[in-house]
Amino acid sequence: MEFKKARQEGCYSVKITAAEGATVLGWALLVVIANERHAEPYGLMENVYVEREHRGKGIGTKLVELVISEAKERGCYKLLATSRHGKPEVHTLYERFGFANHGVEFRMNFIDSEPKQRD
């Protein structure tokens, strides 16, 4: 048996940033991934984050709206979003947009990937 690897073309990310002047308030990433089983790519919404002092102002909601819109504009046939078990407020936000709890995410960290506190 032989295994080959090849670079998958058509995969890229789009970063959406919320800012006031030079101050970054939050951001979100849309990762667009080519899929040979579909003519269209799919999207992965990743790293949606709003700085603590700016939470509760609708910034996260707007970021999610923009990621959804961008995924549609890029022709994605589906959009995935992940969230940790201990973030029910994020789950509620995603469900308000029509995301469905569709499974379980499994993760393997190769380095300490927890972000350092910016406070």
ZITA-V9788 format. One record per residue. N is the residue number from 1. RES is the residue in three letters. SS is DSSP state (H for helix, E for strand, L for the rest). PHI is phi in degrees with one decimal (NA if undefined). NEAR is the number of other C-alpha atoms within 12 Angstrom. Layout:
[[N | RES | SS | PHI | NEAR] [N | RES | SS | PHI | NEAR]]
This chain:
[[1 | MET | L | NA | 3] [2 | GLU | L | -123.9 | 4] [3 | PHE | L | -118.8 | 5] [4 | LYS | L | -123.8 | 6] [5 | LYS | L | -128.7 | 6] [6 | ALA | L | -146.0 | 6] [7 | ARG | L | -66.0 | 9] [8 | GLN | L | -87.0 | 13] [9 | GLU | L | -76.8 | 12] [10 | GLY | L | 87.6 | 20] [11 | CYS | L | -107.5 | 21] [12 | TYR | E | -163.7 | 19] [13 | SER | E | -129.4 | 23] [14 | VAL | E | -125.4 | 26] [15 | LYS | E | -100.3 | 25] [16 | ILE | E | -111.1 | 32] [17 | THR | E | -118.0 | 28] [18 | ALA | E | -101.2 | 29] [19 | ALA | E | -145.0 | 16] [20 | GLU | E | -120.5 | 11] [21 | GLY | L | 62.4 | 8] [22 | ALA | L | -89.0 | 8] [23 | THR | E | -90.4 | 14] [24 | VAL | E | -83.3 | 19] [25 | LEU | E | -95.8 | 27] [26 | GLY | E | -178.5 | 29] [27 | TRP | E | -161.1 | 29] [28 | ALA | E | -153.4 | 33] [29 | LEU | E | -116.1 | 30] [30 | LEU | E | -111.4 | 38] [31 | VAL | E | -101.2 | 31] [32 | VAL | E | -100.7 | 34] [33 | ILE | E | -124.9 | 31] [34 | ALA | L | -70.6 | 25] [35 | ASN | L | -139.6 | 18] [36 | GLU | L | -64.8 | 13] [37 | ARG | L | -81.9 | 10] [38 | HIS | L | -133.3 | 13] [39 | ALA | L | -69.4 | 13] [40 | GLU | L | -96.5 | 22] [41 | PRO | L | -79.8 | 29] [42 | TYR | E | -118.7 | 32] [43 | GLY | E | -115.0 | 34] [44 | LEU | E | -125.1 | 32] [45 | MET | E | -84.4 | 36] [46 | GLU | E | -135.1 | 26] [47 | ASN | E | 58.3 | 29] [48 | VAL | E | -74.6 | 33] [49 | TYR | E | -148.6 | 30] [50 | VAL | E | -126.1 | 29] [51 | GLU | L | -56.2 | 23] [52 | ARG | H | -48.2 | 16] [53 | GLU | H | -70.8 | 15] [54 | HIS | H | -113.8 | 19] [55 | ARG | L | -74.8 | 17] [56 | GLY | L | 82.9 | 16] [57 | LYS | L | -111.1 | 16] [58 | GLY | L | 87.1 | 17] [59 | ILE | H | -66.8 | 29] [60 | GLY | H | -61.1 | 30] [61 | THR | H | -60.6 | 28] [62 | LYS | H | -65.4 | 27] [63 | LEU | H | -60.4 | 33] [64 | VAL | H | -63.7 | 40] [65 | GLU | H | -55.5 | 24] [66 | LEU | H | -67.9 | 26] [67 | VAL | H | -64.8 | 37] [68 | ILE | H | -60.5 | 36] [69 | SER | H | -61.5 | 22] [70 | GLU | H | -64.1 | 28] [71 | ALA | H | -62.1 | 33] [72 | LYS | H | -64.6 | 20] [73 | GLU | H | -62.3 | 20] [74 | ARG | L | -83.3 | 26] [75 | GLY | L | 79.5 | 21] [76 | CYS | L | -67.5 | 29] [77 | TYR | L | -86.2 | 22] [78 | LYS | L | -155.6 | 29] [79 | LEU | E | -130.8 | 34] [80 | LEU | E | -101.7 | 31] [81 | ALA | E | -136.3 | 35] [82 | THR | L | -119.3 | 29] [83 | SER | L | -157.7 | 29] [84 | ARG | L | -73.5 | 16] [85 | HIS | L | -56.3 | 14] [86 | GLY | L | -83.8 | 10] [87 | LYS | L | -124.4 | 12] [88 | PRO | H | -60.9 | 14] [89 | GLU | H | -66.8 | 17] [90 | VAL | H | -71.2 | 25] [91 | HIS | H | -60.3 | 21] [92 | THR | H | -62.2 | 18] [93 | LEU | H | -59.8 | 26] [94 | TYR | H | -62.2 | 29] [95 | GLU | H | -64.0 | 19] [96 | ARG | H | -59.3 | 15] [97 | PHE | L | -84.5 | 21] [98 | GLY | L | 102.4 | 18] [99 | PHE | L | -68.2 | 22] [100 | ALA | L | -113.1 | 18] [101 | ASN | L | -68.7 | 18] [102 | HIS | L | -113.4 | 14] [103 | GLY | L | 164.7 | 11] [104 | VAL | L | -124.7 | 13] [105 | GLU | L | -97.3 | 13] [106 | PHE | L | -108.4 | 10] [107 | ARG | L | -138.6 | 11] [108 | MET | L | -131.3 | 8] [109 | ASN | L | -89.2 | 8] [110 | PHE | L | -99.1 | 7] [111 | ILE | L | -139.4 | 8] [112 | ASP | L | -65.6 | 8] [113 | SER | L | -99.0 | 10] [114 | GLU | L | -71.4 | 10] [115 | PRO | L | -66.4 | 10] [116 | LYS | L | -76.7 | 7] [117 | GLN | L | -62.4 | 7] [118 | ARG | L | -95.5 | 9] [119 | ASP | L | -73.5 | 7]]
